[in-house]
Amino acid sequence: MLSEALILALIGGLAGALVAAICVGLFHALLVSALGFPFLFPAFGRLAGEIVLGLALALVVVGAAATLPALRVSRQEPADAMRE
């Protein structure tokens, strides 16, 4: 259960970063005109670092949130856990 939650968090985080990058790339001109000043992307290294930091934060939060239910299920008999 815990590994499934972490895998889903990782996939969701990567998909979110990809969709955000695509949307910002597609709507860059609209953002510049709406904001009234140039919208500049950070350097690739810094952007990659922020993405990695965001993914790490997502994994920590999901791991903490899924630990209690995983511990509760691990203490049950397998047949009882499957019935629930």
Secondary structure, 3 states (H helix, E strand, C coil): CHHHHHHHHHHHHHHHHHHHHHHHHHCHHHHHHHHCCCCCCCCHHHHHHHHHHHHHHHHHHHHHHHHHHHHHHHCCCHHHHHHC
